């Protein structure tokens, strides 16, 4: 049995806490230098600020609970003063701070959070900035092809027109209007929250999920540049479609977040009104369904319901045509199948390289070794 394992078992049985385990391990293994270093550190800690000593004496779980409570309290106060975070970059920063709060007692975990999440933040921020500049780079926005496809699919009248005539009453939102409003906004935080949960609970799959998410986002951006397409609400404004209402824009006013409504109406440097094909709002839920299908088990219906709810929301609110959603699903399937195959190939390649490296170390001749023993004849 190795010394490290013996130390771990003995210290676990004795019950050293997180602050005293290093000193106990050093004493049990007979490492005098390490024990002296840890002892000096303990003396320094004891002579430190009383608040610091008191904080260090609190159990790790209690410290994490305190930090998470402080994080939640700050989120409520800041959201009350400055408004609920409605942009992906702000949501991302809140998730990142939340992960740090939940791991603040482990410097190594914080370092891993920054290494894993900052590149993803940079990629998504770059996408948002480039997405706002994609309109008109290669071609002018297409107004009628997707409209004609929807009219053909529904027998002459676009589904958005049918749904709004049947369900929406201008100035008098119903309960389902609030539901679809929340479903629409979930696009901006559910994929990021899913990444946070995977990072926390199933880290070995985190980079694979991030690769699929970024790959799908990149495919969508390329299409926005090559084929800009107008959504139903914009087609109505330009006279190509019967009058429809941009329901999400109206709902911002009904829920009392007027600043977000203004940004939604006038646009921003992050927005692109003709980034409609494919619908990433529809693609991300299907990607989540495909990624979690095997592990979700009896919770699969939640992902199926989310896909259906988002699809209905997009058509009803005038944000996308049905054909936009179908193409979004196609993009999600392509990104998932292609991304998983690339990830499997990369994993196998690394495993083979590791095996070859270990074999090379085993077969390497020992420097300074004596002559090989004579072989028997």
C-alpha positions in Angstrom: 0.0 0.0 0.0 1.4 3.4 -1.0 2.3 6.1 1.6 -0.2 8.5 0.1 -3.0 6.0 0.5 -2.0 5.1 4.0 -1.9 8.8 4.9 -5.3 9.4 3.3 -6.9 6.5 5.1 -5.4 7.4 8.5 -6.2 11.1 8.3 -9.7 10.2 7.2 -10.2 7.9 10.2 -8.7 10.4 12.7 -10.9 13.1 11.2 -8.6 16.0 10.3 -10.5 19.0 9.0 -9.7 20.9 5.8 -7.3 23.3 7.6 -5.4 20.6 9.6 -5.2 17.8 7.2 -1.9 19.0 5.6 -0.2 19.1 9.0 -1.5 15.7 10.0 -0.5 14.1 6.7 3.0 15.6 7.0 3.4 14.3 10.6 2.1 10.8 9.8 4.4 10.4 6.8 7.4 11.6 8.7 8.0 14.6 6.4 9.6 17.0 8.9 10.2 19.8 6.4 6.6 19.8 5.3 5.3 19.6 8.9 7.5 22.6 9.8 6.2 24.6 6.8 2.6 23.8 7.6 3.1 24.6 11.3 4.6 28.0 10.5 1.6 28.7 8.3 -0.8 27.8 11.1 1.0 30.1 13.5 0.7 32.9 10.9 -3.0 32.2 10.5 -3.6 32.3 14.2 -1.9 35.7 14.5 -3.9 37.0 11.6 -7.0 39.2 11.8 -9.7 37.8 14.2 -12.3 37.9 11.4 -10.0 35.8 9.2 -9.4 33.3 12.0 -13.2 33.1 12.6 -13.9 32.5 8.9 -11.2 29.8 8.7 -12.7 28.0 11.7 -16.1 27.8 10.0 -16.7 24.5 8.2 -16.3 24.4 4.4 -20.0 23.7 3.8 -21.1 26.6 6.0 -18.7 28.9 4.1 -20.1 27.8 0.8 -23.7 28.3 2.0 -22.9 31.8 3.2 -21.3 32.8 -0.1 -24.2 31.4 -2.1 -26.7 33.3 0.1 -24.6 36.5 -0.4 -24.6 35.8 -4.1 -28.4 35.3 -4.2 -29.0 38.4 -2.1 -26.7 40.5 -4.4 -28.5 39.2 -7.5 -31.9 40.2 -6.2 -30.8 43.7 -5.1 -28.9 44.4 -8.4 -31.8 43.0 -10.5 -34.2 45.3 -8.5 -32.0 48.4 -9.1 -30.7 47.8 -12.6 -33.2 45.4 -14.0 -33.2 41.7 -14.6 -30.2 40.5 -16.8 -31.6 40.2 -20.3 -28.4 39.9 -22.3 -26.4 36.7 -22.7 -23.2 38.4 -21.6 -24.8 39.6 -18.3 -26.3 36.1 -17.7 -23.0 34.5 -18.4 -21.2 36.8 -15.9 -23.8 36.0 -13.2 -23.4 32.3 -13.8 -19.6 32.7 -13.7 -19.8 34.6 -10.4 -22.2 31.9 -9.0 -19.8 29.1 -9.8 -17.0 31.0 -8.1 -19.2 31.6 -5.1 -19.9 27.9 -4.9 -16.2 27.1 -5.2 -14.7 30.0 -3.2 -13.2 27.7 -0.6 -11.0 25.9 -3.2 -8.5 28.1 -5.1 -7.8 25.2 -7.5 -11.5 25.1 -8.4 -11.6 28.8 -9.0 -8.6 28.6 -11.3 -10.3 25.8 -13.2 -13.5 27.9 -13.5 -11.5 30.7 -15.1 -9.6 28.4 -17.5 -12.8 26.6 -18.6 -15.2 29.5 -18.8 -13.4 32.6 -19.9 -12.6 31.2 -23.5 -16.3 30.4 -23.8 -17.3 33.9 -22.7 -14.9 35.4 -25.3 -16.4 33.2 -28.1 -20.0 34.1 -27.2 -19.2 37.8 -26.9 -17.4 37.7 -30.3 -20.5 36.0 -31.8 -22.9 38.6 -30.4 -20.7 41.4 -31.8 -20.3 39.8 -35.2 -24.0 38.8 -35.3 -25.0 42.4 -35.1 -22.7 43.2 -38.1 -23.8 40.2 -40.3 -26.7 42.0 -42.0 -25.9 42.8 -45.5 -22.3 41.6 -45.6 -22.9 39.3 -48.5 -26.5 39.6 -49.6 -29.7 41.6 -48.9 -32.3 40.1 -46.6 -34.7 37.6 -48.1 -38.3 38.5 -47.4 -40.6 36.0 -49.2 -39.0 32.6 -49.8 -39.6 31.5 -46.1 -43.0 33.1 -46.1 -44.1 31.2 -49.2 -42.7 27.9 -47.7 -44.8 28.5 -44.6 -48.0 29.3 -46.6 -47.4 26.1 -48.6 -47.0 24.0 -45.4 -50.1 25.4 -43.8 -52.4 25.5 -46.8 -52.3 29.2 -47.8 -52.2 31.2 -44.6 -49.0 31.5 -42.5 -49.2 29.8 -39.1 -48.2 33.0 -37.3 -51.3 34.8 -38.7 -53.6 31.9 -37.8 -52.3 31.7 -34.2 -52.4 35.4 -33.5 -55.9 35.8 -34.9 -57.1 32.9 -32.6 -55.1 33.6 -29.4 -53.8 37.1 -29.2 -55.8 40.2 -28.1 -53.9 43.5 -28.4 -53.5 45.3 -25.1 -55.0 42.4 -23.1 -52.4 39.7 -22.6 -53.6 36.3 -21.4 -51.7 33.9 -19.1 -50.3 32.0 -22.0 -48.7 35.3 -23.3 -46.7 35.5 -20.1 -45.7 31.8 -20.5 -44.4 32.2 -24.0 -42.6 35.4 -23.0 -40.7 33.4 -20.3 -40.1 30.5 -22.7 -38.6 32.9 -25.3 -36.3 34.5 -22.7 -35.1 31.1 -21.6 -33.1 30.9 -24.8 -30.6 33.4 -23.3 -29.9 31.5 -20.1 -30.9 27.8 -20.3 -28.0 26.7 -22.5 -25.5 28.5 -20.2 -27.1 27.2 -17.0 -27.0 23.7 -18.6 -23.2 24.2 -19.1 -22.9 25.3 -15.5 -24.7 22.2 -14.2 -22.6 19.9 -16.4 -19.4 21.6 -15.2 -20.5 21.1 -11.6 -22.0 17.6 -11.8 -20.5 15.8 -14.8 -17.2 17.6 -15.6 -16.0 15.0 -18.0 -18.8 15.9 -20.5 -18.4 19.7 -20.1 -15.9 20.3 -22.9 -17.9 18.1 -25.2 -21.1 20.1 -24.6 -19.3 23.4 -25.0 -17.9 22.2 -28.3 -21.3 21.2 -29.6 -22.8 24.5 -28.4 -20.1 26.7 -30.0 -20.2 24.6 -33.2 -23.9 25.0 -33.6 -23.6 28.8 -32.9 -20.9 29.1 -35.5 -23.0 27.3 -38.2 -25.8 29.6 -37.5 -23.6 32.7 -37.8 -22.2 31.6 -41.1 -25.8 31.1 -42.5 -26.8 34.6 -41.2 -24.0 36.1 -43.2 -24.7 34.1 -46.4 -28.5 34.1 -46.2 -30.1 36.9 -44.1 -33.8 36.3 -43.8 -36.6 38.4 -42.4 -38.9 37.0 -39.7 -42.7 37.3 -39.8 -43.0 40.5 -37.8 -40.6 42.2 -40.2 -42.4 40.9 -43.2 -45.6 42.4 -41.8 -44.0 45.8 -41.4 -42.8 45.6 -45.0 -46.2 44.6 -46.3 -45.3 41.1 -47.5 -47.4 39.4 -44.7 -50.8 40.2 -43.2 -50.6 42.4 -40.1 -49.0 40.6 -37.1 -47.8 41.8 -33.7 -44.3 41.3 -32.3 -45.7 40.0 -29.0 -42.4 39.7 -27.2 -41.8 43.5 -27.6 -45.3 44.2 -26.2 -44.8 41.9 -23.3 -41.7 43.8 -22.1 -44.0 46.7 -21.4 -46.7 44.5 -19.7 -44.1 43.1 -17.3 -42.8 46.6 -16.5 -39.3 46.3 -17.9 -39.4 49.3 -20.2 -35.7 49.7 -20.8 -35.6 46.2 -22.3 -38.6 47.0 -24.4 -36.8 50.1 -25.8 -33.8 48.1 -26.6 -36.0 45.4 -28.2 -37.7 48.0 -30.4 -34.7 50.1 -31.4 -32.2 47.3 -31.5 -28.6 47.3 -30.3 -25.1 46.5 -31.6 -25.8 42.8 -30.6 -29.1 42.5 -32.5 -29.7 41.4 -36.0 -33.3 41.5 -37.1 -32.7 39.3 -40.2 -30.8 36.5 -38.4 -33.9 34.2 -38.7 -32.6 31.2 -40.7 -31.8 28.9 -39.0 -33.6 29.5 -35.7 -31.1 29.0 -32.9 -33.9 29.6 -30.5 -35.3 26.3 -31.8 -31.9 24.6 -32.4 -30.6 24.9 -28.8 -33.5 23.1 -27.1 -33.1 20.2 -29.6 -29.4 20.1 -29.0 -30.1 19.8 -25.2 -32.6 17.0 -25.9 -30.0 15.1 -28.0 -27.2 15.6 -25.5 -29.2 14.5 -22.4 -31.3 11.9 -24.1 -29.4 8.9 -22.7 -28.8 10.3 -19.2 -32.2 12.0 -18.7 -34.1 8.7 -18.4 -37.6 9.5 -17.0 -37.0 13.3 -17.4 -36.8 13.1 -21.1 -40.3 14.5 -21.4 -39.0 17.8 -19.9 -36.7 18.2 -22.9 -39.3 17.2 -25.4 -41.8 19.7 -23.8 -39.2 22.4 -23.9 -38.6 21.8 -27.7 -42.3 21.9 -28.4 -42.9 25.0 -26.2 -40.1 26.9 -27.8 -41.3 26.0 -31.3 -44.9 27.2 -30.5 -43.6 30.4 -28.9 -41.5 31.4 -31.9 -44.3 30.9 -34.4 -47.0 32.5 -32.2 -45.0 35.6 -31.3 -44.0 36.3 -34.9 -40.3 35.7 -34.3 -39.8 32.8 -36.7 -41.5 30.9 -39.5 -42.1 27.1 -39.2 -39.4 26.6 -41.9 -36.9 28.5 -39.7 -37.6 26.1 -36.9 -37.3 23.0 -39.1 -33.9 24.3 -40.4 -32.8 25.0 -36.8 -33.6 21.4 -35.9 -31.6 20.2 -38.9 -28.7 22.3 -37.9 -28.9 20.9 -34.3 -28.8 17.3 -35.6 -25.9 18.0 -37.9 -23.9 19.8 -35.1 -24.7 17.0 -32.7 -23.8 14.1 -34.9 -20.7 15.8 -36.4 -19.5 17.2 -33.1 -19.9 13.9 -31.3 -18.0 12.0 -34.0 -15.2 14.6 -33.8 -15.1 14.4 -30.0 -15.0 10.6 -30.1 -12.2 10.7 -32.7 -10.2 13.1 -30.5 -10.8 11.1 -27.4 -9.6 7.9 -29.1 -6.6 9.7 -30.6 -5.5 10.9 -27.1 -6.0 7.5 -25.6 -3.8 5.9 -28.3 -1.2 8.6 -27.9 -1.2 8.0 -24.1 -0.8 4.2 -24.6 2.1 4.7 -27.0 3.8 7.1 -24.6 3.5 4.6 -21.7 4.8 1.8 -23.9 7.8 3.9 -24.9 8.6 4.5 -21.3 8.3 0.8 -20.4 10.5 -0.3 -23.4 13.1 2.3 -23.0 16.6 0.9 -21.9 17.7 1.8 -18.4 20.8 4.1 -18.5 23.7 2.7 -16.6 22.3 -0.8 -16.3 24.5 -3.8 -16.5 24.9 -6.1 -19.4 21.9 -8.2 -20.3 21.9 -11.7 -18.9 23.1 -14.4 -21.3 20.4 -16.3 -23.1 20.2 -20.0 -22.7 20.9 -22.1 -25.7 
